[in-house]
Amino acid sequence: MTSWLRDISGGVEIDLLVAPGASRTAFAGVHDERLKLRITAPPVDGRANAAVQKAIAKALHVPRSDVEIARGHTSRRKQVRVVGVSAEYVAGELVE
């Protein structure tokens, strides 16, 4: 599979590189063995983390409550867990 995506019990883990303050929210390919996500929210008061959860939930068609930031709450490098999906499904939805 890919270095940024792993199946775990009940879901997947995604390694992200987040670029806050972008002009639009969009996935931007793989950079440094992480999936890059550009978000419009600034990195203050948890707004960037909320935007990351919202973008992933929308892209994967899952409830926002199924998306959890497991590591990197204050970093651009984040590890996100999504329950109820497979790595194969995630790869198909997030990478063109």
C-alpha positions as CSV (number, residue, x, y, z in Angstrom):
1,M,0.0,0.0,0.0
2,T,1.3,3.5,0.8
3,S,3.7,4.7,3.5
4,W,1.2,7.4,4.7
5,L,-1.8,5.0,5.1
6,R,-2.2,1.9,7.3
7,D,-5.1,-0.4,8.2
8,I,-5.6,-0.7,12.0
9,S,-8.2,-2.5,14.0
10,G,-11.6,-1.0,13.0
11,G,-10.2,1.6,10.6
12,V,-7.1,3.4,9.3
13,E,-4.3,5.7,10.3
14,I,-3.3,8.5,7.9
15,D,-0.1,10.5,8.2
16,L,-0.7,14.1,7.1
17,L,1.3,17.1,6.4
18,V,-1.0,20.1,7.0
19,A,-0.6,23.5,5.4
20,P,-2.9,25.9,7.2
21,G,-3.8,29.4,5.8
22,A,-4.2,28.1,2.2
23,S,-6.5,29.9,-0.3
24,R,-8.7,26.8,-0.5
25,T,-9.0,23.4,1.3
26,A,-7.7,20.6,-0.9
27,F,-5.6,17.4,-0.8
28,A,-2.2,18.1,-2.6
29,G,-0.6,14.7,-3.2
30,V,2.1,13.0,-1.2
31,H,5.0,15.0,0.2
32,D,7.7,13.6,2.5
33,E,5.8,10.3,2.8
34,R,2.7,12.0,4.1
35,L,-0.5,13.0,2.4
36,K,-0.5,16.8,2.1
37,L,-3.7,18.7,3.1
38,R,-4.1,22.4,2.5
39,I,-6.7,24.0,4.7
40,T,-8.0,27.6,4.8
41,A,-8.2,27.8,8.6
42,P,-5.3,29.4,10.5
43,P,-3.4,27.4,13.1
44,V,-4.9,29.1,16.1
45,D,-7.4,28.0,18.8
46,G,-7.8,24.5,17.4
47,R,-9.4,25.8,14.2
48,A,-6.8,24.1,11.9
49,N,-7.4,20.7,13.7
50,A,-11.2,21.1,13.3
51,A,-10.8,22.0,9.6
52,V,-8.6,18.8,9.2
53,Q,-11.3,16.6,10.7
54,K,-14.0,18.3,8.6
55,A,-12.1,17.9,5.4
56,I,-11.3,14.3,5.9
57,A,-14.8,13.4,7.1
58,K,-16.3,15.1,4.0
59,A,-13.8,13.5,1.6
60,L,-14.4,10.0,3.0
61,H,-18.2,10.4,3.5
62,V,-18.0,9.6,7.2
63,P,-19.3,11.5,10.3
64,R,-16.8,14.0,11.8
65,S,-17.0,12.0,15.0
66,D,-15.3,9.1,13.2
67,V,-12.2,11.2,12.5
68,E,-9.7,11.7,15.4
69,I,-6.4,13.5,15.5
70,A,-4.2,10.9,17.3
71,R,-0.9,12.7,17.2
72,G,0.4,16.1,16.3
73,H,-2.3,18.4,17.7
74,T,0.1,21.4,17.6
75,S,2.2,20.3,14.6
76,R,1.9,20.4,10.9
77,R,2.7,16.6,10.9
78,K,-0.4,14.8,12.1
79,Q,-1.5,11.3,12.5
80,V,-5.3,10.9,12.0
81,R,-7.4,7.8,12.8
82,V,-10.6,7.2,10.9
83,V,-12.9,4.4,12.0
84,G,-15.2,2.3,9.8
85,V,-13.1,2.5,6.6
86,S,-10.4,0.5,4.9
87,A,-7.1,1.7,3.5
88,E,-8.1,0.7,0.1
89,Y,-11.3,2.9,0.3
90,V,-9.3,5.8,1.7
91,A,-6.6,5.6,-1.0
92,G,-9.3,5.6,-3.7
93,E,-11.1,8.6,-2.2
94,L,-8.1,10.8,-1.3
95,V,-5.6,10.2,-4.1
96,E,-6.5,10.6,-7.8
